[in-house]
């Protein structure tokens, strides 16, 4: 008889490794601040329909994650993100950086409505 059958007969449950919750999206940055709770980051992600809990925030992007927003400086190539912007501290102080980010968000939202890909 198998060991597992003995355990089952005694009503002992076997240990199972907990499932790791995969975060399907990523936000790339090289800053020493926590971006997940920042109001601007939360606002941008919510416009894209993404919760910050579903994002991996780091300089390195996991291979299976979709790169949603790239805030790294200097430019890290290739940049295949939905959004590419200046780092957060520049976004907070520069109207031009905010304008460029907003144009990308608007283009992304328009492409979702029309069904085309950007």
Helices and strands as residue ranges (DSSP letters): H 3-10, E 25-28, H 39-47, G 52-54, E 55-58, E 66-70, E 83-84, H 88-93, H 95-114
